[in-house]
């Protein structure tokens, strides 16, 4: 920055710009609130179907999100401009003070152009005859001191000006269309993020020079900034796509066999690098678009460490997927990568997939921890599990879904595939306990049925449960309790079995046998069975609270509703119980311990299902259309939460000889008594919470008879759909 430009700078125009942006931010805040409360809020409550349920709802959601991003971006720009203006005014003041002090000390400061300036001592003609030989009254050291002080002020002002311009351009470039959600409190914060990215990219280009202490420093910076859009984009593009893959290749080779603190450091590095690249994938800057394109071009490249004696290392597919295990990657990027990888995997057939990826590419262990990363589908599935939209896209094709399920017989990818499938059919990312589960779309319901169909295949479909998918199948069944319940109850049962699913009747009719065989097969896995039991208990509790708090939901006597709900609970858990008995599963689960352990482990997860309405229950529009519990009774899913607590705490049944609820798998009667007791307790909770005056003995008798009737009917359901012993 030129000296005169700062010295005589008029920042009134910049001040006007700040004022304009402040007003813009306020206006956008109002629009954002209006979009969230009115536009999206009303859209969420609307009971849409057909095109409106998909295209229009998605458009409304994205529009509301754009208003939020517009406000965030405007707020960041305002703060950066305001902060920069304040800094430049401060530097101008400092400069003028320094020039005045120099003048008082008989020195002159002049702008010499092109960013240069001079500090000179003042002279007078009569000083030429001074006997000492001095031609001026100023010490040269003082001249240099002022020159250095002024140079420092100009350097800081230049940095402030240049970095502000850089981060503002980067901020705007992140979104090709619309706005981005990068948020910064001031110029300095944004500038530090960019500077950190450039420093780490420089380090990553020379991995051989990085000691464990260097990697620890690298990790700390990445942990601080991996969610920062400017940092992530700058790091990725400065390092380059091939550079990022080579960096990770070098790290895995150099630290192969790491143990103790070194192993933890490398695990952290893998996670932080994955999270950073995931954040970067959302950038629409020209540089990042090129990065993504270049990355896809490296999928079949052989990556090996520079000093490795082995000429074969790992395929680009393998390295890329090993960096997808953490973080949510951009949907469009995941779609492009997944299409390429699925095509390659399918080319090997169902039974040769393991050989396709391991044979000849076993020189590197790309994952610090579980597995070795040689099957790139595992990493991709983990990436899909964190992005429900991309996961849904991945399994829309029944051909792709069937292939991936079939390959689990020959690979170890079952658990990661299960997590991706959960994300696809529930709309909830793996590990997300804060976002409400969205209504099941028609596409999601179809994917769910295709999964049921694959498991129901009499030619070994049930074996899928034992390939690492059992727990996920149980979770999916829990999420689809409304659709399962309506299928069991038959047509026109939606007044009792409430849901906001776009295809609540999708499992009825000819599809019912596949659904039943799916539930039966999933029950063979202790965790799968636990998921079904929790899901049924949560849904039953939610239904009871809804109907007993508002009799207008069902045009008929409350006793009829209680009968329908109780019978449904008996059918679902009866299917589970009979499946266990038919398959002699008691021995497979080591008596009772495996299932009891699964109930305990699943309990904490099931609690989050209540909070995010995982079972899909939603009140009708005349009650506001909110998730059950948020408006009824003033507490979120109180009855459903109580049901989960009883299962988790193994609460004692009344008069039971050996004790706890669901604690015995010895015979069918103990499980029947457990579901009966659980349903009666949930009914009592709902009656008490909403002060409904129904006779206790008569209500308990009604529920007991309904559950028992459903339990007995479950045996007939199974007999009609599968061959039984």
C-alpha positions as CSV (number, residue, x, y, z in Angstrom):
1,X,0.0,0.0,0.0
2,X,1.3,3.4,-0.9
3,X,2.1,5.8,1.9
4,X,-0.1,8.6,0.6
5,X,-3.0,6.2,-0.1
6,X,-3.1,5.3,3.6
7,X,-2.0,8.8,4.9
8,X,-4.8,10.6,3.1
9,X,-7.2,7.7,2.7
10,X,-10.9,8.6,2.8
11,X,-12.8,5.6,4.1
12,X,-16.2,7.2,3.9
13,X,-17.1,5.1,0.9
14,X,-16.1,1.9,2.7
15,X,-18.1,3.1,5.7
16,X,-21.1,3.6,3.4
17,X,-20.6,0.0,2.1
18,X,-20.5,-1.3,5.6
19,X,-23.7,0.5,6.4
20,X,-25.4,-0.9,3.3
21,X,-24.3,-4.4,4.1
22,X,-25.5,-4.1,7.7
23,X,-28.9,-3.1,6.4
24,X,-28.8,-6.0,3.9
25,X,-27.9,-8.4,6.7
26,X,-30.9,-7.2,8.8
27,X,-33.2,-7.6,5.9
28,X,-32.0,-11.0,5.1
29,X,-32.3,-12.0,8.8
30,X,-36.0,-11.1,8.5
31,X,-36.4,-13.0,5.3
32,X,-34.5,-16.0,6.7
33,X,-36.9,-16.1,9.7
34,X,-39.9,-15.8,7.5
35,X,-38.7,-18.5,5.2
36,X,-38.0,-20.9,8.1
37,X,-41.2,-20.2,10.0
38,X,-43.7,-19.7,7.2
39,X,-42.4,-21.1,4.0
40,X,-40.6,-24.3,5.3
41,X,-42.7,-24.5,8.5
42,X,-45.9,-24.7,6.6
43,X,-44.4,-27.0,4.0
44,X,-43.4,-29.4,6.7
45,X,-46.9,-29.5,8.1
46,X,-48.6,-29.8,4.8
47,X,-50.0,-33.3,3.9
48,X,-48.7,-33.4,0.3
49,X,-48.7,-36.3,-2.0
50,X,-47.5,-37.0,-5.6
51,X,-45.2,-34.4,-7.2
52,X,-45.8,-31.9,-4.5
53,X,-44.5,-34.4,-1.9
54,X,-41.2,-34.7,-3.6
55,X,-40.4,-31.9,-6.1
56,X,-42.2,-29.0,-4.4
57,X,-41.2,-29.9,-0.8
58,X,-37.6,-30.3,-1.9
59,X,-37.7,-26.9,-3.7
60,X,-39.2,-25.2,-0.6
61,X,-36.6,-26.8,1.7
62,X,-33.7,-25.6,-0.6
63,X,-35.2,-22.2,-1.0
64,X,-35.4,-21.8,2.8
65,X,-31.8,-23.0,3.1
66,X,-30.7,-20.4,0.5
67,X,-32.2,-17.6,2.5
68,X,-30.3,-18.9,5.6
69,X,-27.1,-19.1,3.6
70,X,-27.6,-15.6,2.1
71,X,-28.0,-14.2,5.6
72,X,-24.8,-16.0,6.8
73,X,-22.8,-14.8,3.8
74,X,-24.0,-11.2,4.1
75,X,-23.2,-11.3,7.8
76,X,-19.7,-12.5,7.2
77,X,-19.1,-9.9,4.4
78,X,-20.4,-7.2,6.7
79,X,-18.1,-8.2,9.6
80,X,-15.1,-8.6,7.3
81,X,-15.6,-5.2,5.7
82,X,-16.3,-3.5,9.0
83,X,-13.3,-5.1,10.7
84,X,-11.0,-4.1,7.7
85,X,-12.3,-0.6,7.7
86,X,-11.6,-0.3,11.4
87,X,-8.1,-1.7,11.0
88,X,-7.2,0.6,8.1
89,X,-8.5,3.7,10.0
90,X,-6.3,2.6,13.0
91,X,-3.3,2.1,10.7
92,X,-3.9,5.6,9.2
93,X,-4.0,7.1,12.6
94,X,-0.8,5.3,13.6
95,X,0.9,6.5,10.3
96,X,0.0,10.1,10.7
97,X,1.2,10.1,14.4
98,X,4.5,8.6,13.3
99,X,4.9,11.2,10.5
100,X,4.1,14.0,12.9
101,X,6.7,12.7,15.4
102,X,9.2,12.5,12.7
103,X,8.5,16.0,11.6
104,X,8.9,17.3,15.1
105,X,12.3,15.6,15.1
106,X,13.3,17.5,12.0
107,X,12.6,14.7,9.5
108,X,10.6,14.6,6.3
109,X,8.5,11.6,5.1
110,X,7.7,11.5,1.4
111,X,5.9,9.0,-0.9
112,X,8.3,8.1,-3.7
113,X,5.8,6.0,-5.7
114,X,5.2,2.3,-6.4
115,X,4.8,1.5,-2.7
116,X,8.1,3.1,-1.7
117,X,8.8,6.1,0.6
118,X,11.7,8.0,2.1
119,X,12.5,9.4,5.5
120,X,15.2,12.1,5.4
121,X,16.6,14.5,7.9
122,X,15.9,18.2,7.4
123,X,19.0,20.5,6.4
124,X,19.7,24.2,6.4
125,X,22.3,26.0,4.2
126,X,24.3,27.5,7.1
127,X,25.0,24.0,8.5
128,X,27.5,23.4,5.7
129,X,30.1,25.5,7.7
130,X,29.6,23.4,10.9
131,X,33.0,22.5,12.2
132,X,31.8,19.0,13.1
133,X,31.0,18.3,9.4
134,X,27.4,17.4,10.2
135,X,25.0,18.6,7.5
136,X,21.8,18.0,9.5
137,X,20.4,17.9,13.0
138,X,19.1,14.4,12.9
139,X,20.8,11.2,13.9
140,X,20.8,8.6,11.1
141,X,19.8,5.9,13.5
142,X,16.6,7.9,14.3
143,X,15.9,8.2,10.6
144,X,16.1,4.4,10.2
145,X,14.0,3.8,13.3
146,X,11.2,6.0,11.9
147,X,11.6,4.3,8.5
148,X,11.2,0.9,10.1
149,X,8.2,2.0,12.2
150,X,6.4,3.4,9.2
151,X,7.3,0.4,7.0
152,X,5.7,-1.9,9.7
153,X,2.5,0.2,9.7
154,X,2.3,0.1,5.9
155,X,3.0,-3.7,5.9
156,X,0.2,-4.3,8.4
157,X,-2.2,-2.1,6.4
158,X,-1.2,-3.9,3.2
159,X,-1.8,-7.3,4.8
160,X,-5.2,-6.2,6.1
161,X,-6.2,-4.8,2.7
162,X,-4.9,-7.8,0.7
163,X,-6.2,-10.5,3.0
164,X,-9.6,-8.9,3.1
165,X,-9.8,-8.9,-0.7
166,X,-8.6,-12.5,-0.8
167,X,-11.0,-13.9,1.7
168,X,-13.9,-11.9,0.2
169,X,-13.2,-13.3,-3.2
170,X,-12.8,-16.8,-1.8
171,X,-16.0,-16.4,0.2
172,X,-18.0,-15.4,-2.9
173,X,-16.4,-18.1,-5.1
174,X,-17.5,-20.9,-2.8
175,X,-21.0,-21.0,-4.3
176,X,-21.3,-20.9,-8.1
177,X,-25.0,-20.2,-7.8
178,X,-26.7,-18.8,-4.7
179,X,-24.8,-18.5,-1.4
180,X,-22.7,-20.5,1.0
181,X,-22.8,-21.0,4.8
182,X,-19.3,-19.9,5.6
183,X,-19.5,-17.7,8.8
184,X,-16.7,-15.4,10.1
185,X,-16.7,-12.9,12.9
186,X,-14.0,-10.7,11.4
187,X,-11.3,-10.4,8.7
188,X,-8.6,-11.8,10.9
189,X,-10.4,-15.0,11.6
190,X,-11.0,-15.7,7.9
191,X,-7.4,-14.7,7.0
192,X,-6.0,-17.0,9.7
193,X,-8.0,-19.9,8.3
194,X,-6.6,-19.3,4.8
195,X,-3.1,-18.9,6.0
196,X,-3.3,-22.1,8.0
197,X,-4.5,-24.0,5.0
198,X,-1.6,-22.7,2.9
199,X,0.9,-23.7,5.6
200,X,-0.6,-27.2,6.0
201,X,-0.7,-27.8,2.2
202,X,3.0,-26.8,2.0
203,X,3.8,-29.3,4.8
204,X,1.7,-32.1,3.1
205,X,3.7,-31.7,-0.1
206,X,6.8,-32.9,1.8
207,X,5.5,-35.8,3.9
208,X,9.0,-37.3,4.4
209,X,10.0,-34.2,6.3
210,X,7.1,-34.5,8.8
211,X,8.1,-35.9,12.2
212,X,5.5,-37.2,14.7
213,X,5.6,-33.7,16.4
214,X,5.0,-32.1,13.0
215,X,2.0,-34.4,12.4
216,X,0.7,-33.5,15.9
217,X,0.9,-29.8,15.0
218,X,-0.8,-30.6,11.6
219,X,-3.5,-32.5,13.4
220,X,-4.2,-29.6,15.9
221,X,-4.6,-27.1,13.0
222,X,-6.9,-29.5,11.1
223,X,-9.0,-30.2,14.1
224,X,-9.5,-26.5,14.6
225,X,-10.4,-25.7,11.0
226,X,-11.7,-28.9,9.3
227,X,-15.3,-27.5,9.2
228,X,-14.1,-24.1,7.9
229,X,-15.1,-23.8,4.2
230,X,-12.3,-21.4,3.2
231,X,-9.7,-23.4,5.0
232,X,-10.9,-26.7,3.5
233,X,-11.1,-25.3,-0.1
234,X,-7.7,-23.6,0.2
235,X,-6.0,-26.7,1.6
236,X,-7.4,-29.1,-1.0
237,X,-6.8,-26.9,-4.0
238,X,-3.2,-25.9,-2.9
239,X,-2.3,-29.5,-2.3
240,X,-4.1,-30.8,-5.4
241,X,-6.2,-34.0,-5.7
242,X,-3.3,-36.2,-6.6
243,X,-1.2,-34.5,-3.9
244,X,-3.8,-35.4,-1.3
245,X,-3.9,-39.0,-2.3
246,X,-0.1,-39.2,-2.4
247,X,0.2,-37.6,1.0
248,X,-2.1,-40.2,2.5
249,X,-0.3,-43.0,0.7
250,X,3.0,-41.8,2.1
251,X,1.6,-41.5,5.6
252,X,0.2,-45.0,5.7
253,X,3.4,-46.5,4.4
254,X,5.7,-44.5,6.8
255,X,3.6,-45.4,9.8
256,X,2.5,-48.9,9.0
257,X,2.1,-51.0,12.2
258,X,1.7,-47.9,14.4
259,X,0.9,-48.6,18.0
260,X,0.1,-46.6,21.1
261,X,0.3,-42.9,20.8
262,X,1.5,-43.1,17.3
263,X,-1.6,-45.1,16.3
264,X,-3.9,-42.5,17.9
265,X,-2.1,-39.7,16.1
266,X,-2.6,-41.5,12.8
267,X,-6.2,-42.2,13.4
268,X,-6.8,-38.6,14.2
269,X,-4.9,-37.6,11.1
270,X,-7.1,-39.8,8.9
271,X,-10.3,-38.5,10.5
272,X,-9.2,-34.8,10.3
273,X,-8.1,-35.2,6.7
274,X,-11.4,-36.9,5.8
275,X,-13.4,-34.2,7.5
276,X,-11.4,-31.4,5.8
277,X,-11.9,-32.9,2.3
278,X,-15.6,-33.5,3.0
279,X,-16.0,-29.8,3.8
280,X,-14.0,-28.8,0.7
281,X,-16.2,-31.0,-1.5
282,X,-19.1,-28.5,-1.0
283,X,-17.1,-25.6,-2.6
284,X,-18.2,-24.5,-6.1
285,X,-15.0,-22.5,-6.8
286,X,-13.4,-23.0,-10.1
287,X,-10.4,-24.4,-8.4
288,X,-12.4,-26.9,-6.4
289,X,-14.4,-28.0,-9.4
290,X,-11.1,-28.8,-11.1
291,X,-10.0,-30.7,-8.0
292,X,-13.0,-32.9,-8.0
293,X,-12.7,-33.7,-11.7
294,X,-9.0,-34.5,-11.3
295,X,-9.7,-36.7,-8.3
296,X,-12.1,-38.8,-10.3
297,X,-9.4,-39.2,-13.0
298,X,-7.1,-40.8,-10.5
299,X,-9.4,-43.7,-9.5
300,X,-7.3,-46.3,-11.4
301,X,-3.9,-44.7,-10.7
302,X,-1.4,-46.9,-8.8
303,X,-0.3,-45.0,-5.7
304,X,2.8,-46.1,-3.9
305,X,5.2,-44.5,-1.4
306,X,8.2,-42.9,-3.0
307,X,10.7,-45.2,-1.2
308,X,8.6,-48.4,-1.3
309,X,10.3,-51.4,-2.9
310,X,7.0,-52.7,-4.1
311,X,6.0,-51.5,-7.5
312,X,2.3,-51.9,-6.7
313,X,0.7,-49.9,-4.0
314,X,-3.0,-49.0,-3.9
315,X,-5.5,-48.0,-6.5
316,X,-6.9,-44.5,-6.4
317,X,-10.3,-45.9,-5.6
318,X,-8.9,-47.4,-2.4
319,X,-7.1,-44.3,-1.3
320,X,-10.1,-42.1,-2.0
321,X,-12.5,-44.3,-0.2
322,X,-10.2,-44.6,2.8
323,X,-10.7,-40.8,3.2
324,X,-14.5,-41.0,3.1
325,X,-15.1,-42.7,6.5
326,X,-15.7,-39.4,8.3
327,X,-17.6,-36.3,7.4
328,X,-20.4,-35.5,5.0
329,X,-19.3,-35.2,1.4
330,X,-21.2,-33.2,-1.2
331,X,-24.1,-35.1,-2.8
332,X,-23.2,-34.4,-6.4
333,X,-19.6,-35.4,-5.8
334,X,-20.6,-38.6,-4.1
335,X,-23.0,-39.4,-6.9
336,X,-20.3,-39.1,-9.5
337,X,-17.7,-41.1,-7.5
338,X,-20.3,-43.8,-6.6
339,X,-21.4,-44.4,-10.2
340,X,-17.8,-45.0,-11.2
341,X,-17.1,-47.3,-8.3
342,X,-20.4,-49.2,-8.5
343,X,-19.8,-49.9,-12.2
344,X,-16.3,-51.2,-11.6
345,X,-17.5,-53.4,-8.7
346,X,-20.4,-54.8,-10.6
347,X,-18.0,-55.7,-13.4
348,X,-16.4,-58.3,-11.2
349,X,-19.7,-60.1,-10.5
350,X,-21.1,-60.8,-7.1
351,X,-18.6,-63.5,-6.0
352,X,-15.3,-61.9,-7.3
353,X,-15.5,-58.5,-5.7
354,X,-13.1,-59.4,-2.9
355,X,-10.5,-60.7,-5.4
356,X,-11.1,-57.6,-7.5
357,X,-9.8,-55.2,-4.9
358,X,-7.3,-57.3,-2.8
359,X,-5.4,-59.3,-5.4
360,X,-2.3,-57.4,-6.3
361,X,-3.1,-54.4,-4.2
362,X,-2.2,-55.6,-0.7
363,X,1.0,-53.6,-0.2
364,X,-0.7,-50.8,1.9
365,X,-2.9,-50.7,4.9
366,X,-4.9,-47.6,4.3
367,X,-6.9,-47.6,7.5
368,X,-5.5,-47.2,10.9
369,X,-7.8,-49.3,13.0
370,X,-10.4,-51.8,11.8
371,X,-9.9,-53.3,8.4
372,X,-7.3,-52.4,5.8
373,X,-9.2,-50.2,3.4
374,X,-8.5,-52.4,0.4
375,X,-12.2,-52.8,-0.3
376,X,-13.1,-49.2,-1.5
377,X,-16.8,-50.0,-1.1
378,X,-16.5,-50.0,2.7
379,X,-15.3,-46.4,2.7
380,X,-17.8,-45.3,0.2
381,X,-20.6,-46.8,2.2
382,X,-19.4,-45.0,5.3
383,X,-19.4,-41.8,3.2
384,X,-23.0,-42.5,2.0
385,X,-24.1,-43.2,5.6
386,X,-23.3,-39.6,6.5
387,X,-25.3,-38.2,3.5
388,X,-28.8,-39.6,3.3
389,X,-29.6,-37.9,0.0
390,X,-26.6,-39.5,-1.7
391,X,-27.4,-42.8,0.0
392,X,-30.9,-42.7,-1.4
393,X,-29.6,-42.0,-4.9
394,X,-27.1,-45.0,-4.5
395,X,-29.8,-47.6,-3.9
396,X,-32.6,-46.4,-6.1
397,X,-31.6,-49.0,-8.6
398,X,-32.7,-52.4,-7.5
399,X,-30.0,-53.9,-9.7
400,X,-27.3,-52.0,-7.8
401,X,-28.9,-52.8,-4.4
402,X,-29.2,-56.5,-5.1
403,X,-25.6,-56.7,-6.3
404,X,-24.3,-54.9,-3.2
405,X,-26.3,-57.2,-0.9
406,X,-25.1,-60.3,-2.7
407,X,-21.5,-59.3,-2.4
408,X,-21.7,-59.4,1.4
409,X,-21.5,-63.1,1.2
410,X,-18.0,-62.9,-0.2
411,X,-16.7,-59.7,1.5
412,X,-16.6,-57.9,4.9
413,X,-18.6,-54.9,3.7
414,X,-21.9,-55.9,5.4
415,X,-21.7,-53.6,8.4
416,X,-20.8,-50.5,6.4
417,X,-23.4,-51.3,3.7
418,X,-26.0,-51.7,6.5
419,X,-25.2,-48.2,7.8
420,X,-25.5,-46.7,4.3
421,X,-28.9,-48.5,3.8
422,X,-30.1,-47.1,7.1
423,X,-29.3,-43.6,6.0
424,X,-30.9,-44.2,2.6
425,X,-34.3,-45.4,4.0
426,X,-34.6,-43.2,7.1
427,X,-33.2,-39.9,5.9
428,X,-31.1,-39.7,9.0
429,X,-27.3,-39.6,8.8
430,X,-25.4,-42.2,10.8
431,X,-24.6,-40.7,14.2
432,X,-26.9,-37.7,13.8
433,X,-29.0,-37.4,17.0
434,X,-30.2,-33.8,16.5
435,X,-32.0,-33.8,13.1
436,X,-35.6,-34.8,13.0
437,X,-36.3,-37.8,10.8
438,X,-38.0,-36.5,7.6
439,X,-41.2,-38.2,6.2
440,X,-40.4,-41.3,4.3
441,X,-40.5,-40.5,0.6
442,X,-42.0,-42.9,-1.9
443,X,-38.5,-43.6,-3.2
444,X,-37.3,-44.5,0.3
445,X,-40.2,-46.8,0.9
446,X,-39.5,-48.6,-2.3
447,X,-35.9,-49.1,-1.4
448,X,-37.0,-50.4,2.0
449,X,-39.3,-52.9,0.2
450,X,-36.5,-54.0,-2.2
451,X,-34.4,-54.7,0.9
452,X,-37.3,-56.8,2.4
453,X,-37.7,-58.5,-0.9
454,X,-34.0,-59.5,-1.0
455,X,-34.1,-60.8,2.6
456,X,-37.3,-62.7,1.9
457,X,-35.8,-64.6,-1.0
458,X,-36.2,-68.3,-0.1
459,X,-32.9,-69.0,-1.9
460,X,-30.7,-67.8,0.9
461,X,-32.0,-64.3,1.4
462,X,-32.2,-64.8,5.2
463,X,-28.5,-65.4,5.3
464,X,-27.9,-61.7,4.7
465,X,-28.8,-61.2,8.3
466,X,-25.7,-63.0,9.4
467,X,-23.4,-61.0,7.1
468,X,-23.2,-57.9,9.3
469,X,-26.5,-56.5,8.3
470,X,-28.8,-57.8,11.0
471,X,-28.5,-54.8,13.4
472,X,-29.2,-52.4,10.5
473,X,-32.2,-54.4,9.3
474,X,-33.6,-54.1,12.9
475,X,-33.1,-50.4,12.9
476,X,-34.8,-50.0,9.5
477,X,-37.7,-52.1,10.7
478,X,-38.0,-49.8,13.7
479,X,-38.1,-46.7,11.5
480,X,-40.9,-48.3,9.4
481,X,-43.2,-49.3,12.2
482,X,-46.0,-47.1,10.8
483,X,-45.9,-48.8,7.3
484,X,-45.5,-52.2,8.9
485,X,-48.4,-51.6,11.2
486,X,-50.7,-50.4,8.5
487,X,-49.8,-53.5,6.4
488,X,-50.7,-55.8,9.2
489,X,-53.9,-54.0,10.0
490,X,-55.0,-53.8,6.4
491,X,-56.5,-51.1,4.2
492,X,-58.1,-48.0,5.7
493,X,-56.1,-48.3,9.0
494,X,-54.4,-44.9,8.8
495,X,-56.8,-43.3,11.3
496,X,-55.4,-45.6,14.0
497,X,-51.8,-46.1,12.8
498,X,-50.7,-42.5,12.3
499,X,-47.8,-41.6,10.0
500,X,-46.5,-39.0,7.6
501,X,-45.1,-41.4,5.1
502,X,-45.8,-40.7,1.5
503,X,-46.4,-44.4,0.8
504,X,-47.8,-45.7,4.1
505,X,-49.7,-48.6,2.4
506,X,-46.7,-49.8,0.4
507,X,-46.3,-53.1,2.2
508,X,-49.9,-54.2,2.0
509,X,-51.4,-56.8,-0.3
510,X,-49.0,-58.9,-2.3
511,X,-46.0,-57.3,-0.5
512,X,-47.1,-58.5,3.0
513,X,-45.4,-61.9,2.8
514,X,-42.0,-60.4,2.0
515,X,-42.4,-58.0,4.9
516,X,-43.2,-60.8,7.3
517,X,-40.3,-63.0,6.1
518,X,-38.0,-60.0,6.5
519,X,-39.1,-59.5,10.2
520,X,-38.8,-63.2,10.8
521,X,-35.3,-63.4,9.4
522,X,-34.1,-60.2,11.1
523,X,-35.2,-61.6,14.5
524,X,-32.5,-64.2,14.2
525,X,-29.9,-61.5,15.0
526,X,-29.9,-60.4,18.6
527,X,-29.4,-56.7,17.7
528,X,-31.9,-56.9,14.9
529,X,-34.5,-58.4,17.2
530,X,-33.7,-55.7,19.8
531,X,-34.3,-53.0,17.2
532,X,-37.7,-54.4,16.2
533,X,-38.8,-54.6,19.9
534,X,-37.6,-51.0,20.6
535,X,-39.3,-49.7,17.5
536,X,-42.6,-51.5,18.2
537,X,-42.5,-50.2,21.8
538,X,-41.8,-46.6,20.8
539,X,-44.5,-46.6,18.1
540,X,-47.0,-48.2,20.4
541,X,-46.3,-45.7,23.2
542,X,-46.5,-42.8,20.7
543,X,-49.8,-44.0,19.3
544,X,-51.4,-44.4,22.7
545,X,-50.3,-40.9,23.8
546,X,-51.7,-39.4,20.6
547,X,-55.1,-41.1,20.7
548,X,-55.7,-40.9,24.4
549,X,-54.8,-37.2,24.4
550,X,-57.2,-36.4,21.5
551,X,-60.2,-38.6,20.9
552,X,-60.9,-36.7,17.7
553,X,-58.1,-38.5,15.9
554,X,-60.3,-41.6,15.5
555,X,-64.1,-41.5,14.8
556,X,-65.0,-44.3,17.2
557,X,-64.8,-45.5,20.8
558,X,-61.4,-45.4,22.5
559,X,-61.7,-49.0,23.4
560,X,-61.6,-49.9,19.7
561,X,-58.4,-47.9,19.2
562,X,-56.8,-49.6,22.3
563,X,-57.8,-53.0,20.9
564,X,-56.2,-52.2,17.5
565,X,-53.0,-50.9,18.9
566,X,-52.7,-53.8,21.4
567,X,-53.4,-56.4,18.7
568,X,-50.8,-54.8,16.4
569,X,-48.2,-55.0,19.2
570,X,-49.0,-58.6,19.8
571,X,-48.7,-59.5,16.1
572,X,-45.3,-57.7,15.5
573,X,-43.6,-59.1,18.6
574,X,-45.4,-62.5,18.1
575,X,-43.7,-62.7,14.7
576,X,-40.4,-62.1,16.4
577,X,-41.1,-64.6,19.2
578,X,-42.3,-67.4,16.9
579,X,-39.3,-66.8,14.5
580,X,-37.0,-67.2,17.5
581,X,-38.7,-70.4,18.5
582,X,-38.9,-71.8,15.0
583,X,-35.3,-71.2,14.3
584,X,-34.0,-72.5,17.6
585,X,-32.3,-69.2,17.9
586,X,-31.9,-69.5,21.7
587,X,-28.8,-71.7,21.1
588,X,-27.4,-69.3,18.5
589,X,-27.6,-66.4,20.9
590,X,-26.0,-68.3,23.8
591,X,-29.3,-68.6,25.6
592,X,-30.4,-65.2,26.7
593,X,-27.2,-63.3,27.2
594,X,-26.6,-62.1,23.6
595,X,-30.2,-60.7,23.3
596,X,-30.1,-59.1,26.7
597,X,-26.8,-57.5,25.9
598,X,-28.2,-56.3,22.6
599,X,-31.2,-54.7,24.4
600,X,-28.8,-52.8,26.7
601,X,-26.5,-51.6,23.9
602,X,-29.4,-50.6,21.7
603,X,-31.1,-48.7,24.5
604,X,-29.2,-45.4,24.3
605,X,-29.6,-45.4,20.5
606,X,-33.4,-46.0,20.9
607,X,-33.7,-43.0,23.2
608,X,-32.5,-40.8,20.4
609,X,-35.2,-42.4,18.2
610,X,-37.8,-41.0,20.5
611,X,-36.3,-37.5,20.2
612,X,-36.0,-37.5,16.5
613,X,-39.4,-39.3,15.8
614,X,-37.6,-42.2,14.2
615,X,-40.8,-44.2,14.0
616,X,-42.3,-41.7,11.7
617,X,-45.4,-40.8,13.7
618,X,-46.9,-37.4,13.1
619,X,-50.0,-35.7,14.3
620,X,-52.7,-34.7,11.8
621,X,-52.7,-31.2,10.4
622,X,-55.6,-30.0,12.6
623,X,-53.3,-30.6,15.6
624,X,-50.4,-28.7,13.9
625,X,-48.8,-31.6,12.2
626,X,-45.9,-31.6,14.6
627,X,-43.9,-34.7,15.6
628,X,-45.8,-36.6,18.3
629,X,-44.8,-35.5,21.8
630,X,-43.6,-32.0,20.9
631,X,-47.2,-30.7,21.4
632,X,-49.0,-33.5,23.1
633,X,-48.6,-33.4,26.9
634,X,-45.8,-30.8,26.8
635,X,-43.0,-33.4,26.7
636,X,-41.3,-35.0,23.7
637,X,-42.5,-38.6,23.5
638,X,-43.0,-39.1,27.3
639,X,-44.8,-42.4,27.0
640,X,-42.5,-43.8,24.3
641,X,-39.5,-42.7,26.4
642,X,-40.9,-44.5,29.4
643,X,-41.2,-47.7,27.3
644,X,-37.6,-47.4,26.3
645,X,-36.5,-46.9,29.9
646,X,-38.3,-50.0,31.0
647,X,-36.6,-52.1,28.4
648,X,-33.2,-50.6,29.1
649,X,-33.5,-51.0,32.8
650,X,-34.9,-54.5,32.5
651,X,-37.8,-53.5,34.7
652,X,-39.5,-56.3,36.7
653,X,-42.8,-57.7,35.5
654,X,-45.6,-58.1,38.1
655,X,-45.6,-61.6,39.4
656,X,-42.8,-62.9,37.2
657,X,-40.8,-65.8,38.5
658,X,-37.5,-65.0,36.8
659,X,-37.9,-61.4,36.7
660,X,-37.3,-58.8,34.1
661,X,-39.2,-57.6,31.1
662,X,-38.0,-59.5,28.0
663,X,-35.3,-61.1,30.2
664,X,-36.2,-64.7,29.3
665,X,-36.0,-66.3,25.8
666,X,-36.8,-69.7,27.2
667,X,-40.3,-70.0,25.7
668,X,-42.9,-68.1,23.8
669,X,-45.1,-67.4,26.8
670,X,-42.5,-65.4,28.6
671,X,-42.1,-63.1,25.6
672,X,-45.8,-62.8,25.1
673,X,-46.2,-61.8,28.7
674,X,-43.4,-59.2,28.3
675,X,-45.1,-57.5,25.3
676,X,-48.4,-57.6,27.1
677,X,-46.9,-56.0,30.2
678,X,-45.1,-53.4,28.2
679,X,-48.2,-52.4,26.3
680,X,-50.3,-52.2,29.5
681,X,-47.7,-50.0,31.2
682,X,-47.6,-47.7,28.2
683,X,-51.4,-47.5,28.3
684,X,-51.4,-46.7,32.0
685,X,-48.8,-44.0,31.4
686,X,-50.9,-42.4,28.6
687,X,-54.1,-42.5,30.7
688,X,-52.4,-40.9,33.7
689,X,-50.6,-38.2,31.7
690,X,-53.8,-37.1,30.0
691,X,-56.2,-37.7,32.8
692,X,-58.4,-40.1,30.8
693,X,-60.9,-41.7,33.0
694,X,-61.1,-45.3,31.9
695,X,-61.5,-48.2,34.3
696,X,-58.1,-49.7,35.0
697,X,-59.1,-53.3,35.4
698,X,-61.3,-53.2,32.3
699,X,-58.6,-51.4,30.2
700,X,-55.9,-53.8,31.3
701,X,-58.1,-56.7,30.4
702,X,-58.9,-55.2,27.0
703,X,-55.2,-54.6,26.2
704,X,-54.2,-58.1,27.5
705,X,-56.8,-59.8,25.3
706,X,-55.9,-57.7,22.3
707,X,-52.2,-58.4,22.6
708,X,-52.8,-62.1,23.1
709,X,-55.1,-62.2,20.1
710,X,-52.4,-60.5,18.0
711,X,-49.8,-62.9,19.4
712,X,-51.9,-65.9,18.3
713,X,-52.5,-64.4,14.9
714,X,-48.8,-63.9,14.3
715,X,-48.3,-67.6,14.1
716,X,-50.8,-67.9,11.3
717,X,-49.2,-64.9,9.5
718,X,-45.9,-66.8,9.5
719,X,-47.4,-70.1,8.5
720,X,-49.0,-68.4,5.5
721,X,-45.7,-66.9,4.3
722,X,-43.0,-69.5,5.0
723,X,-42.5,-73.2,5.7
724,X,-42.2,-73.8,9.4
725,X,-41.1,-76.7,11.6
